[in-house]
Amino acid sequence: MESFVPAADEVWRLQRGGDEECLFFQRAVNGGKVITDNRTRQGIYVMSPSGKTLARVNSLDAEK
């Protein structure tokens, strides 16, 4: 896949920050809303360039 770009980032900043990158992440993983609670969104996300979440896993279960 020539158009697939893997990326990793530190989730604490993404969950709590207010810059455009953080707000993009928050809306993408929180149903279009900015994160206002302290629960973690650490996980694996597959997203389209437009920000649509295509697949995700956020679980303590290693089998998932």
PDB file of N, CA, C, O and CB in Angstrom:
ATOM      1  N   MET A   1       0.831  -1.182   0.000  1.00  0.00           N
ATOM      2  CA  MET A   1       0.000   0.000   0.000  1.00  0.00           C
ATOM      3  C   MET A   1       0.873   1.241   0.000  1.00  0.00           C
ATOM      4  O   MET A   1       1.497   1.561   1.012  1.00  0.00           O
ATOM      5  CB  MET A   1      -0.944   0.000   1.202  1.00  0.00           C
ATOM      6  N   GLU A   2       0.921   1.912  -1.071  1.00  0.00           N
ATOM      7  CA  GLU A   2       1.751   3.105  -1.165  1.00  0.00           C
ATOM      8  C   GLU A   2       1.187   4.287  -0.392  1.00  0.00           C
ATOM      9  O   GLU A   2       1.934   5.193  -0.021  1.00  0.00           O
ATOM     10  CB  GLU A   2       1.926   3.486  -2.600  1.00  0.00           C
ATOM     11  N   SER A   3      -0.108   4.295  -0.144  1.00  0.00           N
ATOM     12  CA  SER A   3      -0.704   5.458   0.508  1.00  0.00           C
ATOM     13  C   SER A   3      -0.916   5.274   2.009  1.00  0.00           C
ATOM     14  O   SER A   3      -1.481   6.155   2.656  1.00  0.00           O
ATOM     15  CB  SER A   3      -2.015   5.778  -0.140  1.00  0.00           C
ATOM     16  N   PHE A   4      -0.479   4.156   2.574  1.00  0.00           N
ATOM     17  CA  PHE A   4      -0.620   3.915   4.004  1.00  0.00           C
ATOM     18  C   PHE A   4       0.551   4.551   4.745  1.00  0.00           C
ATOM     19  O   PHE A   4       1.708   4.327   4.391  1.00  0.00           O
ATOM     20  CB  PHE A   4      -0.698   2.397   4.303  1.00  0.00           C
ATOM     21  N   VAL A   5       0.255   5.337   5.763  1.00  0.00           N
ATOM     22  CA  VAL A   5       1.299   6.012   6.534  1.00  0.00           C
ATOM     23  C   VAL A   5       1.104   5.678   8.007  1.00  0.00           C
ATOM     24  O   VAL A   5       0.189   6.206   8.640  1.00  0.00           O
ATOM     25  CB  VAL A   5       1.268   7.560   6.303  1.00  0.00           C
ATOM     26  N   PRO A   6       1.956   4.803   8.568  1.00  0.00           N
ATOM     27  CA  PRO A   6       1.842   4.522  10.005  1.00  0.00           C
ATOM     28  C   PRO A   6       2.392   5.699  10.808  1.00  0.00           C
ATOM     29  O   PRO A   6       3.339   6.365  10.390  1.00  0.00           O
ATOM     30  CB  PRO A   6       2.598   3.212  10.375  1.00  0.00           C
ATOM     31  N   ALA A   7       1.791   5.937  11.949  1.00  0.00           N
ATOM     32  CA  ALA A   7       2.248   7.028  12.802  1.00  0.00           C
ATOM     33  C   ALA A   7       2.021   6.652  14.257  1.00  0.00           C
ATOM     34  O   ALA A   7       1.120   5.874  14.571  1.00  0.00           O
ATOM     35  CB  ALA A   7       1.518   8.352  12.455  1.00  0.00           C
ATOM     36  N   ALA A   8       2.833   7.202  15.136  1.00  0.00           N
ATOM     37  CA  ALA A   8       2.680   6.982  16.578  1.00  0.00           C
ATOM     38  C   ALA A   8       2.883   8.318  17.281  1.00  0.00           C
ATOM     39  O   ALA A   8       3.649   9.171  16.833  1.00  0.00           O
ATOM     40  CB  ALA A   8       3.696   5.902  17.110  1.00  0.00           C
ATOM     41  N   ASP A   9       2.184   8.470  18.377  1.00  0.00           N
ATOM     42  CA  ASP A   9       2.336   9.701  19.150  1.00  0.00           C
ATOM     43  C   ASP A   9       2.064   9.382  20.609  1.00  0.00           C
ATOM     44  O   ASP A   9       1.504   8.334  20.931  1.00  0.00           O
ATOM     45  CB  ASP A   9       1.381  10.825  18.634  1.00  0.00           C
ATOM     46  N   GLU A  10       2.453  10.268  21.467  1.00  0.00           N
ATOM     47  CA  GLU A  10       2.256  10.117  22.900  1.00  0.00           C
ATOM     48  C   GLU A  10       0.842  10.587  23.221  1.00  0.00           C
ATOM     49  O   GLU A  10       0.500  11.741  22.962  1.00  0.00           O
ATOM     50  CB  GLU A  10       3.329  10.920  23.720  1.00  0.00           C
ATOM     51  N   VAL A  11       0.014   9.702  23.784  1.00  0.00           N
ATOM     52  CA  VAL A  11      -1.415   9.967  23.914  1.00  0.00           C
ATOM     53  C   VAL A  11      -1.756  11.001  24.988  1.00  0.00           C
ATOM     54  O   VAL A  11      -2.788  11.662  24.872  1.00  0.00           O
ATOM     55  CB  VAL A  11      -2.129   8.689  24.214  1.00  0.00           C
ATOM     56  N   TRP A  12      -0.945  11.164  26.013  1.00  0.00           N
ATOM     57  CA  TRP A  12      -1.279  12.117  27.078  1.00  0.00           C
ATOM     58  C   TRP A  12      -1.472  13.516  26.494  1.00  0.00           C
ATOM     59  O   TRP A  12      -2.463  14.184  26.788  1.00  0.00           O
ATOM     60  CB  TRP A  12      -0.173  12.135  28.164  1.00  0.00           C
ATOM     61  N   ARG A  13      -0.525  13.954  25.670  1.00  0.00           N
ATOM     62  CA  ARG A  13      -0.613  15.276  25.050  1.00  0.00           C
ATOM     63  C   ARG A  13      -1.820  15.371  24.127  1.00  0.00           C
ATOM     64  O   ARG A  13      -2.535  16.373  24.146  1.00  0.00           O
ATOM     65  CB  ARG A  13       0.665  15.585  24.271  1.00  0.00           C
ATOM     66  N   LEU A  14      -2.051  14.350  23.328  1.00  0.00           N
ATOM     67  CA  LEU A  14      -3.167  14.382  22.388  1.00  0.00           C
ATOM     68  C   LEU A  14      -4.511  14.458  23.095  1.00  0.00           C
ATOM     69  O   LEU A  14      -5.433  15.111  22.604  1.00  0.00           O
ATOM     70  CB  LEU A  14      -3.130  13.164  21.496  1.00  0.00           C
ATOM     71  N   GLN A  15      -4.633  13.805  24.232  1.00  0.00           N
ATOM     72  CA  GLN A  15      -5.897  13.793  24.974  1.00  0.00           C
ATOM     73  C   GLN A  15      -6.180  15.113  25.672  1.00  0.00           C
ATOM     74  O   GLN A  15      -7.343  15.454  25.892  1.00  0.00           O
ATOM     75  CB  GLN A  15      -5.885  12.680  25.992  1.00  0.00           C
ATOM     76  N   ARG A  16      -5.152  15.856  26.022  1.00  0.00           N
ATOM     77  CA  ARG A  16      -5.337  17.033  26.873  1.00  0.00           C
ATOM     78  C   ARG A  16      -4.994  18.363  26.213  1.00  0.00           C
ATOM     79  O   ARG A  16      -5.373  19.420  26.717  1.00  0.00           O
ATOM     80  CB  ARG A  16      -4.515  16.884  28.092  1.00  0.00           C
ATOM     81  N   GLY A  17      -4.286  18.321  25.100  1.00  0.00           N
ATOM     82  CA  GLY A  17      -3.844  19.552  24.461  1.00  0.00           C
ATOM     83  C   GLY A  17      -4.959  20.287  23.739  1.00  0.00           C
ATOM     84  O   GLY A  17      -6.042  19.744  23.524  1.00  0.00           O
ATOM     85  N   GLY A  18      -4.682  21.516  23.372  1.00  0.00           N
ATOM     86  CA  GLY A  18      -5.671  22.337  22.712  1.00  0.00           C
ATOM     87  C   GLY A  18      -5.295  22.783  21.317  1.00  0.00           C
ATOM     88  O   GLY A  18      -6.030  23.547  20.693  1.00  0.00           O
ATOM     89  N   ASP A  19      -4.126  22.305  20.801  1.00  0.00           N
ATOM     90  CA  ASP A  19      -3.748  22.695  19.449  1.00  0.00           C
ATOM     91  C   ASP A  19      -4.528  21.862  18.432  1.00  0.00           C
ATOM     92  O   ASP A  19      -5.218  20.913  18.804  1.00  0.00           O
ATOM     93  CB  ASP A  19      -2.225  22.528  19.237  1.00  0.00           C
ATOM     94  N   GLU A  20      -4.419  22.212  17.162  1.00  0.00           N
ATOM     95  CA  GLU A  20      -5.225  21.563  16.120  1.00  0.00           C
ATOM     96  C   GLU A  20      -4.994  20.054  16.042  1.00  0.00           C
ATOM     97  O   GLU A  20      -5.941  19.295  15.836  1.00  0.00           O
ATOM     98  CB  GLU A  20      -4.921  22.186  14.775  1.00  0.00           C
ATOM     99  N   GLU A  21      -3.741  19.613  16.206  1.00  0.00           N
ATOM    100  CA  GLU A  21      -3.451  18.180  16.157  1.00  0.00           C
ATOM    101  C   GLU A  21      -4.167  17.446  17.286  1.00  0.00           C
ATOM    102  O   GLU A  21      -4.745  16.381  17.068  1.00  0.00           O
ATOM    103  CB  GLU A  21      -1.936  17.933  16.241  1.00  0.00           C
ATOM    104  N   CYS A  22      -4.129  18.009  18.481  1.00  0.00           N
ATOM    105  CA  CYS A  22      -4.785  17.392  19.633  1.00  0.00           C
ATOM    106  C   CYS A  22      -6.298  17.375  19.457  1.00  0.00           C
ATOM    107  O   CYS A  22      -6.944  16.365  19.734  1.00  0.00           O
ATOM    108  CB  CYS A  22      -4.415  18.133  20.918  1.00  0.00           C
ATOM    109  N   LEU A  23      -6.865  18.484  19.000  1.00  0.00           N
ATOM    110  CA  LEU A  23      -8.313  18.550  18.804  1.00  0.00           C
ATOM    111  C   LEU A  23      -8.771  17.586  17.713  1.00  0.00           C
ATOM    112  O   LEU A  23      -9.850  17.002  17.824  1.00  0.00           O
ATOM    113  CB  LEU A  23      -8.735  19.977  18.451  1.00  0.00           C
ATOM    114  N   PHE A  24      -7.971  17.408  16.662  1.00  0.00           N
ATOM    115  CA  PHE A  24      -8.274  16.430  15.615  1.00  0.00           C
ATOM    116  C   PHE A  24      -8.358  15.037  16.227  1.00  0.00           C
ATOM    117  O   PHE A  24      -9.324  14.312  15.992  1.00  0.00           O
ATOM    118  CB  PHE A  24      -7.202  16.469  14.490  1.00  0.00           C
ATOM    119  N   PHE A  25      -7.349  14.659  17.013  1.00  0.00           N
ATOM    120  CA  PHE A  25      -7.335  13.349  17.664  1.00  0.00           C
ATOM    121  C   PHE A  25      -8.542  13.186  18.582  1.00  0.00           C
ATOM    122  O   PHE A  25      -9.241  12.174  18.522  1.00  0.00           O
ATOM    123  CB  PHE A  25      -6.036  13.159  18.461  1.00  0.00           C
ATOM    124  N   GLN A  26      -8.781  14.169  19.419  1.00  0.00           N
ATOM    125  CA  GLN A  26      -9.876  14.082  20.387  1.00  0.00           C
ATOM    126  C   GLN A  26     -11.218  13.877  19.698  1.00  0.00           C
ATOM    127  O   GLN A  26     -12.004  13.024  20.108  1.00  0.00           O
ATOM    128  CB  GLN A  26      -9.922  15.340  21.248  1.00  0.00           C
ATOM    129  N   ARG A  27     -11.477  14.640  18.676  1.00  0.00           N
ATOM    130  CA  ARG A  27     -12.755  14.504  17.961  1.00  0.00           C
ATOM    131  C   ARG A  27     -12.845  13.167  17.235  1.00  0.00           C
ATOM    132  O   ARG A  27     -13.916  12.563  17.172  1.00  0.00           O
ATOM    133  CB  ARG A  27     -12.933  15.654  16.959  1.00  0.00           C
ATOM    134  N   ALA A  28     -11.728  12.704  16.687  1.00  0.00           N
ATOM    135  CA  ALA A  28     -11.723  11.450  15.939  1.00  0.00           C
ATOM    136  C   ALA A  28     -11.982  10.240  16.830  1.00  0.00           C
ATOM    137  O   ALA A  28     -12.617   9.280  16.393  1.00  0.00           O
ATOM    138  CB  ALA A  28     -10.402  11.282  15.225  1.00  0.00           C
ATOM    139  N   VAL A  29     -11.504  10.270  18.062  1.00  0.00           N
ATOM    140  CA  VAL A  29     -11.630   9.098  18.938  1.00  0.00           C
ATOM    141  C   VAL A  29     -12.728   9.248  19.984  1.00  0.00           C
ATOM    142  O   VAL A  29     -12.965   8.328  20.767  1.00  0.00           O
ATOM    143  CB  VAL A  29     -10.317   8.836  19.629  1.00  0.00           C
ATOM    144  N   ASN A  30     -13.400  10.395  20.006  1.00  0.00           N
ATOM    145  CA  ASN A  30     -14.392  10.652  21.050  1.00  0.00           C
ATOM    146  C   ASN A  30     -15.742  11.082  20.454  1.00  0.00           C
ATOM    147  O   ASN A  30     -16.425  11.950  20.997  1.00  0.00           O
ATOM    148  CB  ASN A  30     -13.875  11.731  22.012  1.00  0.00           C
ATOM    149  N   GLY A  31     -16.105  10.465  19.339  1.00  0.00           N
ATOM    150  CA  GLY A  31     -17.415  10.725  18.759  1.00  0.00           C
ATOM    151  C   GLY A  31     -17.641  12.148  18.304  1.00  0.00           C
ATOM    152  O   GLY A  31     -18.763  12.649  18.377  1.00  0.00           O
ATOM    153  N   GLY A  32     -16.589  12.814  17.832  1.00  0.00           N
ATOM    154  CA  GLY A  32     -16.719  14.167  17.326  1.00  0.00           C
ATOM    155  C   GLY A  32     -16.639  15.252  18.380  1.00  0.00           C
ATOM    156  O   GLY A  32     -16.778  16.436  18.070  1.00  0.00           O
ATOM    157  N   LYS A  33     -16.417  14.857  19.625  1.00  0.00           N
ATOM    158  CA  LYS A  33     -16.378  15.822  20.725  1.00  0.00           C
ATOM    159  C   LYS A  33     -14.976  15.918  21.314  1.00  0.00           C
ATOM    160  O   LYS A  33     -14.194  14.969  21.257  1.00  0.00           O
ATOM    161  CB  LYS A  33     -17.383  15.433  21.817  1.00  0.00           C
ATOM    162  N   VAL A  34     -14.677  17.079  21.877  1.00  0.00           N
ATOM    163  CA  VAL A  34     -13.417  17.270  22.581  1.00  0.00           C
ATOM    164  C   VAL A  34     -13.461  16.457  23.876  1.00  0.00           C
ATOM    165  O   VAL A  34     -14.507  16.387  24.521  1.00  0.00           O
ATOM    166  CB  VAL A  34     -13.155  18.786  22.873  1.00  0.00           C
ATOM    167  N   ILE A  35     -12.351  15.850  24.259  1.00  0.00           N
ATOM    168  CA  ILE A  35     -12.280  15.033  25.469  1.00  0.00           C
ATOM    169  C   ILE A  35     -12.314  15.935  26.702  1.00  0.00           C
ATOM    170  O   ILE A  35     -11.527  16.875  26.812  1.00  0.00           O
ATOM    171  CB  ILE A  35     -10.999  14.156  25.468  1.00  0.00           C
ATOM    172  N   THR A  36     -13.220  15.646  27.617  1.00  0.00           N
ATOM    173  CA  THR A  36     -13.327  16.438  28.851  1.00  0.00           C
ATOM    174  C   THR A  36     -13.154  15.588  30.106  1.00  0.00           C
ATOM    175  O   THR A  36     -13.150  16.134  31.209  1.00  0.00           O
ATOM    176  CB  THR A  36     -14.673  17.145  28.901  1.00  0.00           C
ATOM    177  N   ASP A  37     -13.010  14.275  29.974  1.00  0.00           N
ATOM    178  CA  ASP A  37     -12.819  13.418  31.142  1.00  0.00           C
ATOM    179  C   ASP A  37     -11.366  12.963  31.222  1.00  0.00           C
ATOM    180  O   ASP A  37     -10.555  13.332  30.373  1.00  0.00           O
ATOM    181  CB  ASP A  37     -13.765  12.198  31.088  1.00  0.00           C
ATOM    182  N   ASN A  38     -11.036  12.176  32.222  1.00  0.00           N
ATOM    183  CA  ASN A  38      -9.655  11.720  32.422  1.00  0.00           C
ATOM    184  C   ASN A  38      -9.410  10.286  31.962  1.00  0.00           C
ATOM    185  O   ASN A  38      -8.332   9.746  32.206  1.00  0.00           O
ATOM    186  CB  ASN A  38      -9.293  11.838  33.873  1.00  0.00           C
ATOM    187  N   ARG A  39     -10.375   9.660  31.308  1.00  0.00           N
ATOM    188  CA  ARG A  39     -10.165   8.292  30.816  1.00  0.00           C
ATOM    189  C   ARG A  39      -9.188   8.312  29.647  1.00  0.00           C
ATOM    190  O   ARG A  39      -9.158   9.259  28.862  1.00  0.00           O
ATOM    191  CB  ARG A  39     -11.511   7.641  30.388  1.00  0.00           C
ATOM    192  N   THR A  40      -8.402   7.266  29.545  1.00  0.00           N
ATOM    193  CA  THR A  40      -7.412   7.206  28.472  1.00  0.00           C
ATOM    194  C   THR A  40      -8.055   6.798  27.149  1.00  0.00           C
ATOM    195  O   THR A  40      -9.026   6.042  27.120  1.00  0.00           O
ATOM    196  CB  THR A  40      -6.292   6.226  28.836  1.00  0.00           C
ATOM    197  N   ARG A  41      -7.510   7.299  26.088  1.00  0.00           N
ATOM    198  CA  ARG A  41      -7.907   6.891  24.739  1.00  0.00           C
ATOM    199  C   ARG A  41      -6.724   6.186  24.062  1.00  0.00           C
ATOM    200  O   ARG A  41      -6.663   6.083  22.837  1.00  0.00           O
ATOM    201  CB  ARG A  41      -8.378   8.127  23.894  1.00  0.00           C
ATOM    202  N   GLN A  42      -5.789   5.706  24.886  1.00  0.00           N
ATOM    203  CA  GLN A  42      -4.635   4.996  24.348  1.00  0.00           C
ATOM    204  C   GLN A  42      -5.142   3.767  23.617  1.00  0.00           C
ATOM    205  O   GLN A  42      -5.962   3.019  24.149  1.00  0.00           O
ATOM    206  CB  GLN A  42      -3.623   4.606  25.475  1.00  0.00           C
ATOM    207  N   GLY A  43      -4.663   3.556  22.412  1.00  0.00           N
ATOM    208  CA  GLY A  43      -5.113   2.413  21.635  1.00  0.00           C
ATOM    209  C   GLY A  43      -4.520   2.439  20.243  1.00  0.00           C
ATOM    210  O   GLY A  43      -3.533   3.123  19.973  1.00  0.00           O
ATOM    211  N   ILE A  44      -5.144   1.680  19.374  1.00  0.00           N
ATOM    212  CA  ILE A  44      -4.731   1.612  17.973  1.00  0.00           C
ATOM    213  C   ILE A  44      -5.909   2.107  17.143  1.00  0.00           C
ATOM    214  O   ILE A  44      -7.033   1.629  17.300  1.00  0.00           O
ATOM    215  CB  ILE A  44      -4.297   0.144  17.554  1.00  0.00           C
ATOM    216  N   TYR A  45      -5.649   3.059  16.267  1.00  0.00           N
ATOM    217  CA  TYR A  45      -6.689   3.657  15.439  1.00  0.00           C
ATOM    218  C   TYR A  45      -6.266   3.615  13.982  1.00  0.00           C
ATOM    219  O   TYR A  45      -5.109   3.886  13.657  1.00  0.00           O
ATOM    220  CB  TYR A  45      -6.980   5.107  15.879  1.00  0.00           C
ATOM    221  N   VAL A  46      -7.200   3.277  13.103  1.00  0.00           N
ATOM    222  CA  VAL A  46      -6.982   3.344  11.667  1.00  0.00           C
ATOM    223  C   VAL A  46      -7.933   4.423  11.164  1.00  0.00           C
ATOM    224  O   VAL A  46      -9.151   4.325  11.314  1.00  0.00           O
ATOM    225  CB  VAL A  46      -7.227   1.939  10.950  1.00  0.00           C
ATOM    226  N   MET A  47      -7.344   5.457  10.562  1.00  0.00           N
ATOM    227  CA  MET A  47      -8.143   6.612  10.175  1.00  0.00           C
ATOM    228  C   MET A  47      -7.902   6.989   8.722  1.00  0.00           C
ATOM    229  O   MET A  47      -6.814   6.789   8.182  1.00  0.00           O
ATOM    230  CB  MET A  47      -7.835   7.796  11.078  1.00  0.00           C
ATOM    231  N   SER A  48      -8.927   7.530   8.111  1.00  0.00           N
ATOM    232  CA  SER A  48      -8.791   8.052   6.752  1.00  0.00           C
ATOM    233  C   SER A  48      -8.152   9.439   6.830  1.00  0.00           C
ATOM    234  O   SER A  48      -8.125  10.045   7.901  1.00  0.00           O
ATOM    235  CB  SER A  48     -10.181   8.110   6.023  1.00  0.00           C
ATOM    236  N   PRO A  49      -7.637   9.948   5.708  1.00  0.00           N
ATOM    237  CA  PRO A  49      -7.059  11.294   5.708  1.00  0.00           C
ATOM    238  C   PRO A  49      -8.052  12.372   6.144  1.00  0.00           C
ATOM    239  O   PRO A  49      -7.648  13.412   6.663  1.00  0.00           O
ATOM    240  CB  PRO A  49      -6.535  11.622   4.329  1.00  0.00           C
ATOM    241  N   SER A  50      -9.337  12.133   5.937  1.00  0.00           N
ATOM    242  CA  SER A  50     -10.344  13.124   6.328  1.00  0.00           C
ATOM    243  C   SER A  50     -10.643  13.097   7.823  1.00  0.00           C
ATOM    244  O   SER A  50     -11.325  13.983   8.338  1.00  0.00           O
ATOM    245  CB  SER A  50     -11.622  12.892   5.553  1.00  0.00           C
ATOM    246  N   GLY A  51     -10.132  12.075   8.524  1.00  0.00           N
ATOM    247  CA  GLY A  51     -10.354  11.974   9.959  1.00  0.00           C
ATOM    248  C   GLY A  51     -11.392  10.952  10.360  1.00  0.00           C
ATOM    249  O   GLY A  51     -11.654  10.779  11.551  1.00  0.00           O
ATOM    250  N   LYS A  52     -11.992  10.267   9.398  1.00  0.00           N
ATOM    251  CA  LYS A  52     -12.966   9.227   9.713  1.00  0.00           C
ATOM    252  C   LYS A  52     -12.248   8.039  10.350  1.00  0.00           C
ATOM    253  O   LYS A  52     -11.252   7.550   9.817  1.00  0.00           O
ATOM    254  CB  LYS A  52     -13.740   8.786   8.439  1.00  0.00           C
ATOM    255  N   THR A  53     -12.755   7.582  11.484  1.00  0.00           N
ATOM    256  CA  THR A  53     -12.174   6.415  12.144  1.00  0.00           C
ATOM    257  C   THR A  53     -12.699   5.163  11.448  1.00  0.00           C
ATOM    258  O   THR A  53     -13.905   4.916  11.430  1.00  0.00           O
ATOM    259  CB  THR A  53     -12.515   6.395  13.677  1.00  0.00           C
ATOM    260  N   LEU A  54     -11.784   4.371  10.873  1.00  0.00           N
ATOM    261  CA  LEU A  54     -12.154   3.175  10.133  1.00  0.00           C
ATOM    262  C   LEU A  54     -12.139   1.940  11.026  1.00  0.00           C
ATOM    263  O   LEU A  54     -12.940   1.025  10.839  1.00  0.00           O
ATOM    264  CB  LEU A  54     -11.218   2.977   8.954  1.00  0.00           C
ATOM    265  N   ALA A  55     -11.237   1.915  11.984  1.00  0.00           N
ATOM    266  CA  ALA A  55     -11.132   0.796  12.931  1.00  0.00           C
ATOM    267  C   ALA A  55     -10.408   1.299  14.167  1.00  0.00           C
ATOM    268  O   ALA A  55      -9.612   2.236  14.100  1.00  0.00           O
ATOM    269  CB  ALA A  55     -10.379  -0.435  12.297  1.00  0.00           C
ATOM    270  N   ARG A  56     -10.699   0.659  15.306  1.00  0.00           N
ATOM    271  CA  ARG A  56     -10.038   1.073  16.543  1.00  0.00           C
ATOM    272  C   ARG A  56     -10.088  -0.052  17.552  1.00  0.00           C
ATOM    273  O   ARG A  56     -10.973  -0.907  17.515  1.00  0.00           O
ATOM    274  CB  ARG A  56     -10.690   2.341  17.121  1.00  0.00           C
ATOM    275  N   VAL A  57      -9.121  -0.037  18.456  1.00  0.00           N
ATOM    276  CA  VAL A  57      -9.138  -0.928  19.604  1.00  0.00           C
ATOM    277  C   VAL A  57      -8.539  -0.146  20.770  1.00  0.00           C
ATOM    278  O   VAL A  57      -7.462   0.440  20.662  1.00  0.00           O
ATOM    279  CB  VAL A  57      -8.341  -2.269  19.323  1.00  0.00           C
ATOM    280  N   ASN A  58      -9.257  -0.153  21.871  1.00  0.00           N
ATOM    281  CA  ASN A  58      -8.843   0.524  23.089  1.00  0.00           C
ATOM    282  C   ASN A  58      -9.255  -0.427  24.212  1.00  0.00           C
ATOM    283  O   ASN A  58     -10.355  -0.321  24.754  1.00  0.00           O
ATOM    284  CB  ASN A  58      -9.503   1.985  23.241  1.00  0.00           C
ATOM    285  N   SER A  59      -8.364  -1.354  24.552  1.00  0.00           N
ATOM    286  CA  SER A  59      -8.732  -2.412  25.483  1.00  0.00           C
ATOM    287  C   SER A  59      -7.528  -2.889  26.284  1.00  0.00           C
ATOM    288  O   SER A  59      -6.395  -2.856  25.803  1.00  0.00           O
ATOM    289  CB  SER A  59      -9.357  -3.581  24.733  1.00  0.00           C
ATOM    290  N   LEU A  60      -7.784  -3.329  27.499  1.00  0.00           N
ATOM    291  CA  LEU A  60      -6.736  -3.956  28.296  1.00  0.00           C
ATOM    292  C   LEU A  60      -6.600  -5.440  27.972  1.00  0.00           C
ATOM    293  O   LEU A  60      -5.687  -6.099  28.470  1.00  0.00           O
ATOM    294  CB  LEU A  60      -7.023  -3.772  29.781  1.00  0.00           C
ATOM    295  N   ASP A  61      -7.495  -5.969  27.145  1.00  0.00           N
ATOM    296  CA  ASP A  61      -7.492  -7.374  26.753  1.00  0.00           C
ATOM    297  C   ASP A  61      -6.484  -7.585  25.617  1.00  0.00           C
ATOM    298  O   ASP A  61      -6.708  -7.126  24.498  1.00  0.00           O
ATOM    299  CB  ASP A  61      -8.916  -7.829  26.319  1.00  0.00           C
ATOM    300  N   ALA A  62      -5.389  -8.270  25.898  1.00  0.00           N
ATOM    301  CA  ALA A  62      -4.323  -8.471  24.924  1.00  0.00           C
ATOM    302  C   ALA A  62      -4.796  -9.241  23.688  1.00  0.00           C
ATOM    303  O   ALA A  62      -4.230  -9.068  22.609  1.00  0.00           O
ATOM    304  CB  ALA A  62      -3.169  -9.207  25.574  1.00  0.00           C
ATOM    305  N   GLU A  63      -5.807 -10.074  23.821  1.00  0.00           N
ATOM    306  CA  GLU A  63      -6.309 -10.851  22.689  1.00  0.00           C
ATOM    307  C   GLU A  63      -6.940  -9.951  21.624  1.00  0.00           C
ATOM    308  O   GLU A  63      -6.890 -10.271  20.437  1.00  0.00           O
ATOM    309  CB  GLU A  63      -7.328 -11.882  23.170  1.00  0.00           C
ATOM    310  N   LYS A  64      -7.523  -8.850  22.034  1.00  0.00           N
ATOM    311  CA  LYS A  64      -8.132  -7.943  21.061  1.00  0.00           C
ATOM    312  C   LYS A  64      -7.068  -7.305  20.214  1.00  0.00           C
ATOM    313  O   LYS A  64      -7.378  -6.505  19.331  1.00  0.00           O
ATOM    314  CB  LYS A  64      -8.969  -6.869  21.755  1.00  0.00           C
TER     315      LYS A  64
END
